[in-house]
Amino acid sequence: MISLRTKDDVTEAASRRLLDRAPDPRSLAAMGEAQIARLIFPAGFYRTKARHLRQTAALLLERHGGRVPESMEQLLELPGVGRKTANLVRNLGYGLPGICVDTHVHRIANRLGWVRTNTPAQTERALEKVLPRRYWIPVNELLVGFGQRVCTPLSPRCSACPISGLCPRRGVGRSR
């Protein structure tokens, strides 16, 4: 939940600070929102995330015996959890197939011509139809790193791209 719209290094440091103070749902639910917010700052939307983290911890205790559920439906009922986060939990926590579509996966899947979609939710559904199931879990990690370093949003490094000859570059105005 902390990682949404937050750089990886900031997420890692914020998560470490929070988990050092609240390693389980019970201790997290007992903390005040302001204290959680201080611990996860400077993560983006840290006040909203603090509220969601505290509410989620309480719901995990109340509804799920303190454990993170594995069903998509139950995960989506948690505050601040969308399809990407729910899929990530299911992938990494339970080894269940699902496609985590963030901004990088959405952008690159469209640029490559794998899909023609307008939203990450549409991209997830479209990729499920064209991407073999064995790639559903690893595609996020592969494309996120690629999107951060090569196929960037505004000016992709097409000259350094190992698949530039195969890429239709849909939506690319200028590149390096």
Accessible surface in RSA format (square Angstrom, percent):
REM  Atomic radii and reference values for relative SASA: ProtOr
REM  Chains: A
REM  Algorithm: Lee & Richards
REM  Probe-radius: 1.40
REM  Slices: 20
REM RES _ NUM      All-atoms   Total-Side   Main-Chain    Non-polar    All polar
REM                ABS   REL    ABS   REL    ABS   REL    ABS   REL    ABS   REL
RES MET A   1    47.09  24.4  18.43  12.2  28.66  68.2   9.46   8.0  37.63  49.9
RES ILE A   2    12.96   7.4  11.87   8.8   1.08   2.6  11.87   8.6   1.08   2.9
RES SER A   3    40.02  33.8  32.49  43.4   7.53  17.4  23.71  50.5  16.31  22.8
RES LEU A   4    58.86  32.8  56.78  40.6   2.08   5.2  58.80  41.3   0.06   0.2
RES ARG A   5   201.00  84.4 158.99  81.0  42.01 100.0  64.07  87.6 136.93  83.0
RES THR A   6    21.46  15.3   2.48   2.5  18.98  45.2   8.98  12.1  12.48  18.9
RES LYS A   7   160.06  78.1 149.10  91.5  10.95  26.1 103.58  93.2  56.48  60.2
RES ASP A   8    91.57  64.1  83.67  83.3   7.90  18.7  37.08  87.3  54.49  54.3
RES ASP A   9   102.13  71.5  90.10  89.7  12.03  28.5  45.63 107.4  56.50  56.3
RES VAL A  10    39.76  26.2  35.69  32.3   4.08   9.8  39.55  34.4   0.22   0.6
RES THR A  11    21.70  15.4  21.70  22.0   0.00   0.0  21.70  29.2   0.00   0.0
RES GLU A  12    94.38  54.2  87.85  66.5   6.53  15.6  34.69  67.1  59.69  48.7
RES ALA A  13    43.47  40.0  38.10  58.8   5.37  12.2  42.62  60.0   0.85   2.3
RES ALA A  14     0.00   0.0   0.00   0.0   0.00   0.0   0.00   0.0   0.00   0.0
RES SER A  15    29.65  25.1  29.17  38.9   0.48   1.1  20.55  43.8   9.10  12.8
RES ARG A  16   142.51  59.8 138.45  70.6   4.05   9.7  57.09  78.0  85.42  51.8
RES ARG A  17    85.66  36.0  81.60  41.6   4.06   9.7  58.10  79.4  27.56  16.7
RES LEU A  18     7.76   4.3   7.76   5.5   0.00   0.0   7.76   5.4   0.00   0.0
RES LEU A  19   104.11  58.0  98.83  70.7   5.28  13.3  99.10  69.6   5.01  13.5
RES ASP A  20   114.58  80.3  81.97  81.6  32.61  77.1  26.97  63.5  87.62  87.4
RES ARG A  21   137.15  57.6 114.19  58.2  22.96  54.7  34.84  47.6 102.32  62.0
RES ALA A  22     3.45   3.2   0.00   0.0   3.45   7.9   0.00   0.0   3.45   9.1
RES PRO A  23    92.32  67.3  65.30  59.5  27.02  98.2  66.24  54.7  26.08 162.1
RES ASP A  24    64.77  45.4  58.71  58.4   6.06  14.3  33.44  78.7  31.33  31.2
RES PRO A  25    33.51  24.4  30.42  27.7   3.09  11.2  32.99  27.2   0.52   3.3
RES ARG A  26   164.95  69.3 163.07  83.1   1.88   4.5  67.68  92.5  97.27  59.0
RES SER A  27    33.89  28.6  27.48  36.7   6.41  14.8  31.98  68.1   1.91   2.7
RES LEU A  28    22.06  12.3  22.06  15.8   0.00   0.0  22.06  15.5   0.00   0.0
RES ALA A  29    20.34  18.7  12.52  19.3   7.82  17.8  12.80  18.0   7.55  20.0
RES ALA A  30    85.94  79.0  47.83  73.8  38.11  86.7  58.75  82.7  27.20  72.1
RES MET A  31    16.70   8.6  13.06   8.6   3.64   8.7  16.70  14.2   0.00   0.0
RES GLY A  32    36.27  44.7   0.00   N/A  36.27  44.7  30.14  82.7   6.13  13.7
RES GLU A  33    70.36  40.4  64.90  49.1   5.46  13.0  21.83  42.2  48.53  39.6
RES ALA A  34    66.26  60.9  54.92  84.7  11.34  25.8  62.44  87.9   3.82  10.1
RES GLN A  35    50.55  28.3  50.17  36.7   0.38   0.9  14.65  31.2  35.90  27.2
RES ILE A  36     0.00   0.0   0.00   0.0   0.00   0.0   0.00   0.0   0.00   0.0
RES ALA A  37     9.12   8.4   9.12  14.1   0.00   0.0   9.12  12.8   0.00   0.0
RES ARG A  38   164.78  69.2 146.15  74.5  18.63  44.4  76.39 104.4  88.39  53.6
RES LEU A  39    21.76  12.1  21.05  15.1   0.71   1.8  21.76  15.3   0.00   0.0
RES ILE A  40     0.00   0.0   0.00   0.0   0.00   0.0   0.00   0.0   0.00   0.0
RES PHE A  41   106.22  53.1 101.25  62.7   4.98  12.9 101.25  61.4   4.98  14.2
RES PRO A  42    77.02  56.1  59.49  54.2  17.53  63.7  59.82  49.4  17.21 106.9
RES ALA A  43     1.05   1.0   0.00   0.0   1.05   2.4   0.00   0.0   1.05   2.8
RES GLY A  44    23.73  29.3   0.00   N/A  23.73  29.3  21.71  59.6   2.02   4.5
RES PHE A  45   124.20  62.1 104.60  64.8  19.60  51.0 115.82  70.2   8.38  24.0
RES TYR A  46    48.13  22.5  47.96  27.3   0.17   0.4  31.27  23.5  16.85  20.8
RES ARG A  47   166.13  69.8 161.48  82.3   4.65  11.1  61.29  83.8 104.84  63.5
RES THR A  48    50.10  35.6  49.71  50.4   0.38   0.9  23.40  31.4  26.70  40.4
RES LYS A  49    13.40   6.5  13.24   8.1   0.16   0.4  13.40  12.1   0.00   0.0
RES ALA A  50     0.48   0.4   0.48   0.7   0.00   0.0   0.48   0.7   0.00   0.0
RES ARG A  51    94.05  39.5  94.05  47.9   0.00   0.0  24.61  33.6  69.44  42.1
RES HIS A  52    40.56  22.2  40.56  28.2   0.00   0.0  19.74  20.3  20.82  24.2
RES LEU A  53    18.73  10.4  18.29  13.1   0.43   1.1  18.33  12.9   0.40   1.1
RES ARG A  54    87.64  36.8  87.60  44.7   0.05   0.1   5.68   7.8  81.96  49.7
RES GLN A  55    74.69  41.8  69.63  50.9   5.06  12.0  29.97  63.8  44.72  33.9
RES THR A  56    11.72   8.3  11.72  11.9   0.00   0.0  11.72  15.7   0.00   0.0
RES ALA A  57     1.81   1.7   0.47   0.7   1.35   3.1   1.57   2.2   0.24   0.6
RES ALA A  58    43.55  40.0  40.05  61.8   3.50   8.0  41.44  58.4   2.11   5.6
RES LEU A  59    30.33  16.9  30.33  21.7   0.00   0.0  30.33  21.3   0.00   0.0
RES LEU A  60    12.65   7.0  12.65   9.0   0.00   0.0  12.65   8.9   0.00   0.0
RES LEU A  61    48.96  27.3  31.00  22.2  17.95  45.1  31.60  22.2  17.36  46.7
RES GLU A  62   133.84  76.8  94.87  71.8  38.97  92.8  45.76  88.5  88.08  71.9
RES ARG A  63   125.97  52.9  91.88  46.8  34.09  81.2  36.71  50.2  89.25  54.1
RES HIS A  64    35.91  19.6  17.88  12.4  18.03  46.1  18.52  19.1  17.38  20.2
RES GLY A  65    70.69  87.2   0.00   N/A  70.69  87.2  39.43 108.2  31.27  70.0
RES GLY A  66    19.07  23.5   0.00   N/A  19.07  23.5   6.79  18.6  12.28  27.5
RES ARG A  67   166.34  69.8 162.28  82.7   4.05   9.7  62.82  85.9 103.52  62.7
RES VAL A  68    64.14  42.2  58.53  53.0   5.61  13.5  58.53  50.9   5.61  15.2
RES PRO A  69    11.15   8.1   1.30   1.2   9.84  35.8  11.15   9.2   0.00   0.0
RES GLU A  70    85.42  49.0  82.24  62.2   3.18   7.6  22.98  44.5  62.43  51.0
RES SER A  71    33.92  28.7  30.64  40.9   3.28   7.6  32.32  68.8   1.61   2.3
RES MET A  72    25.52  13.2  24.46  16.2   1.06   2.5  24.46  20.8   1.06   1.4
RES GLU A  73   120.39  69.1 115.17  87.1   5.21  12.4  64.66 125.1  55.73  45.5
RES GLN A  74    72.83  40.7  72.72  53.1   0.11   0.3  14.23  30.3  58.60  44.4
RES LEU A  75     1.87   1.0   1.87   1.3   0.00   0.0   1.87   1.3   0.00   0.0
RES LEU A  76    65.82  36.7  45.33  32.4  20.49  51.5  45.56  32.0  20.26  54.5
RES GLU A  77   105.17  60.4  79.60  60.2  25.57  60.9  36.96  71.5  68.22  55.7
RES LEU A  78     8.00   4.5   4.68   3.3   3.32   8.3   4.76   3.3   3.24   8.7
RES PRO A  79    30.33  22.1  18.35  16.7  11.98  43.5  30.32  25.0   0.01   0.0
RES GLY A  80    30.38  37.5   0.00   N/A  30.38  37.5  18.15  49.8  12.24  27.4
RES VAL A  81    17.72  11.7   5.51   5.0  12.21  29.4   6.34   5.5  11.39  30.9
RES GLY A  82    36.52  45.0   0.00   N/A  36.52  45.0  33.15  91.0   3.37   7.5
RES ARG A  83    97.03  40.7  91.28  46.5   5.75  13.7  40.85  55.8  56.18  34.1
RES LYS A  84    47.69  23.3  42.53  26.1   5.16  12.3  25.62  23.1  22.07  23.5
RES THR A  85    13.91   9.9  13.32  13.5   0.59   1.4  10.29  13.8   3.62   5.5
RES ALA A  86     0.00   0.0   0.00   0.0   0.00   0.0   0.00   0.0   0.00   0.0
RES ASN A  87     2.83   2.0   2.83   2.7   0.00   0.0   0.00   0.0   2.83   2.7
RES LEU A  88    56.39  31.4  56.23  40.2   0.17   0.4  56.23  39.5   0.17   0.4
RES VAL A  89    42.97  28.3  37.52  34.0   5.45  13.1  42.97  37.3   0.00   0.0
RES ARG A  90    44.15  18.5  44.15  22.5   0.00   0.0   0.00   0.0  44.15  26.8
RES ASN A  91     8.26   5.7   2.18   2.1   6.08  14.6   0.71   1.7   7.55   7.3
RES LEU A  92   137.13  76.4 103.44  74.0  33.69  84.7 106.43  74.7  30.70  82.6
RES GLY A  93    55.18  68.1   0.00   N/A  55.18  68.1  26.64  73.1  28.55  63.9
RES TYR A  94    72.25  33.7  42.98  24.5  29.27  76.2  42.52  32.0  29.74  36.7
RES GLY A  95    52.56  64.8   0.00   N/A  52.56  64.8  27.36  75.1  25.20  56.4
RES LEU A  96    49.79  27.7  49.79  35.6   0.00   0.0  49.79  35.0   0.00   0.0
RES PRO A  97    42.93  31.3  35.78  32.6   7.15  26.0  35.78  29.5   7.15  44.4
RES GLY A  98     3.92   4.8   0.00   N/A   3.92   4.8   3.92  10.7   0.00   0.0
RES ILE A  99     0.14   0.1   0.00   0.0   0.14   0.3   0.00   0.0   0.14   0.4
RES CYS A 100     0.40   0.3   0.33   0.4   0.07   0.2   0.05   0.1   0.35   0.4
RES VAL A 101     9.05   6.0   2.47   2.2   6.58  15.9   2.47   2.1   6.58  17.9
RES ASP A 102    23.07  16.2  17.73  17.6   5.34  12.6  13.92  32.8   9.15   9.1
RES THR A 103    87.29  62.1  80.82  81.9   6.46  15.4  55.25  74.2  32.04  48.4
RES HIS A 104    27.13  14.8  27.13  18.9   0.00   0.0  14.22  14.7  12.91  15.0
RES VAL A 105     0.00   0.0   0.00   0.0   0.00   0.0   0.00   0.0   0.00   0.0
RES HIS A 106    34.74  19.0  34.74  24.1   0.00   0.0  19.31  19.9  15.43  18.0
RES ARG A 107    30.82  12.9  25.29  12.9   5.53  13.2  28.40  38.8   2.41   1.5
RES ILE A 108     0.37   0.2   0.37   0.3   0.00   0.0   0.37   0.3   0.00   0.0
RES ALA A 109     0.00   0.0   0.00   0.0   0.00   0.0   0.00   0.0   0.00   0.0
RES ASN A 110    26.42  18.2  26.03  25.2   0.40   1.0  19.84  47.8   6.58   6.4
RES ARG A 111    14.08   5.9  14.08   7.2   0.00   0.0   4.91   6.7   9.17   5.6
RES LEU A 112    26.15  14.6  13.16   9.4  12.98  32.6  13.16   9.2  12.98  34.9
RES GLY A 113    28.37  35.0   0.00   N/A  28.37  35.0   3.07   8.4  25.30  56.7
RES TRP A 114   101.67  40.8  82.98  40.2  18.69  43.9  67.27  35.9  34.40  55.8
RES VAL A 115     9.13   6.0   0.92   0.8   8.21  19.8   9.04   7.9   0.09   0.2
RES ARG A 116   182.36  76.6 148.09  75.5  34.27  81.6  66.49  90.9 115.87  70.2
RES THR A 117    25.70  18.3   9.16   9.3  16.54  39.4  12.91  17.3  12.79  19.3
RES ASN A 118   128.67  88.7 104.64 101.1  24.03  57.9  23.56  56.7 105.11 101.6
RES THR A 119    55.73  39.6  55.41  56.2   0.32   0.8  53.14  71.4   2.59   3.9
RES PRO A 120    59.35  43.3  58.37  53.2   0.98   3.6  58.90  48.6   0.46   2.8
RES ALA A 121    41.04  37.7  35.39  54.6   5.66  12.9  38.61  54.4   2.44   6.5
RES GLN A 122    67.53  37.8  64.68  47.3   2.86   6.8  17.08  36.4  50.45  38.3
RES THR A 123     0.00   0.0   0.00   0.0   0.00   0.0   0.00   0.0   0.00   0.0
RES GLU A 124     5.80   3.3   5.80   4.4   0.00   0.0   0.69   1.3   5.11   4.2
RES ARG A 125   129.24  54.3 127.93  65.2   1.31   3.1  61.73  84.4  67.51  40.9
RES ALA A 126    24.28  22.3  20.19  31.1   4.10   9.3  23.60  33.2   0.68   1.8
RES LEU A 127     0.03   0.0   0.03   0.0   0.00   0.0   0.03   0.0   0.00   0.0
RES GLU A 128    63.83  36.6  48.28  36.5  15.55  37.0   8.83  17.1  55.00  44.9
RES LYS A 129   176.25  86.0 137.92  84.6  38.33  91.3  90.54  81.5  85.71  91.3
RES VAL A 130    88.83  58.5  58.73  53.2  30.10  72.5  65.23  56.7  23.60  64.0
RES LEU A 131    25.33  14.1  20.36  14.6   4.96  12.5  20.93  14.7   4.40  11.8
RES PRO A 132    61.28  44.7  48.63  44.3  12.65  46.0  60.69  50.1   0.60   3.7
RES ARG A 133   147.94  62.1 135.94  69.3  12.00  28.6  58.82  80.4  89.12  54.0
RES ARG A 134   177.06  74.3 147.03  75.0  30.03  71.5  74.11 101.3 102.95  62.4
RES TYR A 135    92.73  43.3  92.73  52.8   0.00   0.0  62.32  46.8  30.41  37.5
RES TRP A 136    25.50  10.2  25.50  12.3   0.00   0.0  25.50  13.6   0.00   0.0
RES ILE A 137    61.61  35.1  55.26  41.2   6.35  15.3  55.26  39.8   6.35  17.2
RES PRO A 138    52.58  38.3  48.17  43.9   4.42  16.1  52.56  43.4   0.03   0.2
RES VAL A 139     7.63   5.0   6.93   6.3   0.70   1.7   7.63   6.6   0.00   0.0
RES ASN A 140    17.99  12.4  17.99  17.4   0.00   0.0   3.17   7.6  14.82  14.3
RES GLU A 141   142.37  81.7 131.53  99.5  10.84  25.8  48.91  94.6  93.46  76.3
RES LEU A 142   121.13  67.5 110.33  78.9  10.80  27.2 113.86  80.0   7.28  19.6
RES LEU A 143    15.62   8.7  15.62  11.2   0.00   0.0  15.62  11.0   0.00   0.0
RES VAL A 144    27.06  17.8  27.06  24.5   0.00   0.0  27.06  23.5   0.00   0.0
RES GLY A 145    10.36  12.8   0.00   N/A  10.36  12.8   9.57  26.2   0.80   1.8
RES PHE A 146    40.50  20.3  34.66  21.5   5.84  15.2  38.98  23.6   1.52   4.4
RES GLY A 147     0.18   0.2   0.00   N/A   0.18   0.2   0.00   0.0   0.18   0.4
RES GLN A 148    78.81  44.1  53.88  39.4  24.93  59.4  26.11  55.6  52.70  40.0
RES ARG A 149   155.05  65.1 147.11  75.0   7.94  18.9  68.62  93.8  86.43  52.4
RES VAL A 150    28.04  18.5  28.04  25.4   0.00   0.0  28.04  24.4   0.00   0.0
RES CYS A 151    14.02  10.6  13.27  14.8   0.75   1.8   1.93   4.9  12.09  13.0
RES THR A 152    19.28  13.7  19.28  19.5   0.00   0.0  18.92  25.4   0.36   0.5
RES PRO A 153    75.21  54.8  63.57  57.9  11.65  42.3  63.74  52.6  11.47  71.3
RES LEU A 154   152.93  85.2 139.00  99.4  13.93  35.0 140.78  98.9  12.16  32.7
RES SER A 155    13.40  11.3  11.52  15.4   1.88   4.3   9.37  20.0   4.03   5.6
RES PRO A 156     2.93   2.1   2.93   2.7   0.00   0.0   2.93   2.4   0.00   0.0
RES ARG A 157    88.23  37.0  88.12  44.9   0.11   0.3  21.76  29.7  66.47  40.3
RES CYS A 158    15.41  11.7  13.06  14.6   2.35   5.5   5.15  13.0  10.27  11.1
RES SER A 159   103.23  87.2  58.37  77.9  44.85 103.3  51.53 109.7  51.70  72.4
RES ALA A 160    66.25  60.9  38.10  58.8  28.16  64.1  48.93  68.9  17.32  45.9
RES CYS A 161    21.66  16.4  11.44  12.8  10.22  24.0   2.90   7.3  18.76  20.2
RES PRO A 162   113.80  82.9  70.79  64.5  43.01 156.3  83.82  69.2  29.98 186.3
RES ILE A 163    59.54  33.9  57.84  43.1   1.69   4.1  59.54  42.9   0.00   0.0
RES SER A 164    34.51  29.2  27.27  36.4   7.24  16.7   2.05   4.4  32.46  45.5
RES GLY A 165    80.05  98.7   0.00   N/A  80.05  98.7  42.55 116.8  37.50  84.0
RES LEU A 166   149.24  83.1 122.41  87.6  26.83  67.4 128.13  90.0  21.11  56.8
RES CYS A 167    25.14  19.0  12.04  13.4  13.09  30.8   2.63   6.7  22.51  24.3
RES PRO A 168    70.51  51.4  35.70  32.5  34.81 126.5  48.58  40.1  21.92 136.2
RES ARG A 169    95.51  40.1  88.28  45.0   7.23  17.2  22.30  30.5  73.21  44.4
RES ARG A 170    82.97  34.8  72.95  37.2  10.02  23.8  33.38  45.6  49.59  30.1
RES GLY A 171    81.75 100.8   0.00   N/A  81.75 100.8  43.24 118.7  38.52  86.3
RES VAL A 172    32.93  21.7   6.34   5.7  26.59  64.1   8.06   7.0  24.87  67.5
RES GLY A 173    81.99 101.1   0.00   N/A  81.99 101.1  42.95 117.9  39.04  87.4
RES ARG A 174   170.04  71.4 162.30  82.7   7.75  18.4  68.07  93.0 101.97  61.8
RES SER A 175    53.02  44.8  23.50  31.4  29.52  68.0   0.29   0.6  52.73  73.9
RES ARG A 176   122.00  51.2  97.51  49.7  24.50  58.3  81.13 110.9  40.88  24.8
END  Absolute sums over single chains surface
CHAIN  1 A    10157.8       8112.9       2044.9       5730.7       4427.1
END  Absolute sums over all chains
TOTAL         10157.8       8112.9       2044.9       5730.7       4427.1
